């Protein structure tokens, strides 16, 4: 992977770039995290096809983490808000 590819933000799949109310974290960050995790597990270059697929990648990683993974929980919050329209002020993993 080139430096250019590594710094390019993934597409938002037509969703709003939701920002977490308690963290400087956006949907674009969550999608990049999911892409990076998926790439670590793959033997060849892959591209996520949807935000739902990104959410599944992060959920699986969060479930297998042996520690409190705040970044993963934040990523799931913004993915849930973007995909399902959840209000992060009322429904997030920090409250």
C-alpha positions as CSV (number, residue, x, y, z in Angstrom):
1,X,0.0,0.0,0.0
2,X,1.3,3.4,-0.9
3,X,1.4,6.5,1.3
4,X,-1.3,8.0,-0.9
5,X,-3.6,5.0,-0.4
6,X,-3.0,4.9,3.4
7,X,-4.0,8.5,3.8
8,X,-7.1,8.5,1.6
9,X,-10.3,8.5,3.5
10,X,-12.8,5.8,2.5
11,X,-16.1,6.8,0.9
12,X,-19.0,7.3,3.2
13,X,-21.4,5.1,1.2
14,X,-23.9,8.0,0.9
15,X,-24.1,8.5,4.6
16,X,-23.6,11.7,6.7
17,X,-20.2,12.0,8.3
18,X,-21.7,11.8,11.8
19,X,-19.5,13.1,14.7
20,X,-19.6,11.5,18.1
21,X,-20.8,14.0,20.8
22,X,-18.2,13.0,23.4
23,X,-15.2,12.3,21.2
24,X,-13.4,13.8,18.2
25,X,-14.4,10.8,16.1
26,X,-16.5,10.7,12.9
27,X,-18.0,8.1,10.6
28,X,-15.0,8.6,8.2
29,X,-12.7,7.6,11.1
30,X,-14.8,4.5,11.9
31,X,-14.8,3.4,8.2
32,X,-11.1,3.8,8.0
33,X,-10.7,1.8,11.2
34,X,-12.8,-1.0,9.8
35,X,-10.9,-1.0,6.5
36,X,-7.6,-1.2,8.4
37,X,-8.8,-4.1,10.5
38,X,-10.2,-5.9,7.5
39,X,-6.9,-5.4,5.7
40,X,-4.9,-6.8,8.6
41,X,-6.9,-10.0,8.5
42,X,-6.7,-10.4,4.7
43,X,-4.0,-11.9,2.6
44,X,-4.7,-9.5,-0.3
45,X,-6.0,-6.0,-0.7
46,X,-9.7,-5.8,0.0
47,X,-12.2,-3.0,0.0
48,X,-15.3,-2.8,2.3
49,X,-18.5,-2.7,0.2
50,X,-20.8,-1.0,2.8
51,X,-21.1,0.7,6.1
52,X,-22.9,-2.4,7.4
53,X,-19.9,-4.5,6.5
54,X,-17.7,-2.1,8.3
55,X,-19.9,-2.3,11.4
56,X,-19.6,-6.1,11.4
57,X,-15.8,-5.9,11.1
58,X,-15.7,-3.6,14.2
59,X,-18.2,-5.6,16.1
60,X,-16.2,-8.8,15.6
61,X,-13.0,-7.0,16.7
62,X,-14.6,-5.5,19.7
63,X,-16.0,-9.0,20.7
64,X,-12.5,-10.5,20.5
65,X,-10.7,-7.6,22.3
66,X,-9.3,-8.6,25.7
67,X,-9.6,-5.1,27.0
68,X,-12.0,-2.1,27.1
69,X,-11.6,-0.9,23.6
70,X,-12.9,2.7,23.7
71,X,-12.0,3.4,20.0
72,X,-14.1,0.4,18.9
73,X,-17.0,1.4,21.0
74,X,-16.9,5.0,19.6
75,X,-16.6,3.6,16.1
76,X,-19.7,1.4,16.6
77,X,-21.6,4.5,18.0
78,X,-21.0,6.6,14.9
79,X,-21.7,3.6,12.6
80,X,-25.0,2.9,14.4
81,X,-25.9,6.6,14.2
82,X,-25.1,6.9,10.5
83,X,-26.7,3.6,9.5
84,X,-29.7,3.4,11.9
85,X,-30.2,7.1,12.6
86,X,-29.6,6.7,16.4
87,X,-29.4,9.8,18.4
88,X,-25.9,9.7,20.0
89,X,-26.8,12.2,22.7
90,X,-29.4,9.7,24.0
91,X,-28.0,6.4,22.9
92,X,-24.2,5.8,23.1
93,X,-21.9,3.3,24.7
94,X,-20.4,6.0,27.1
95,X,-23.6,6.7,29.0
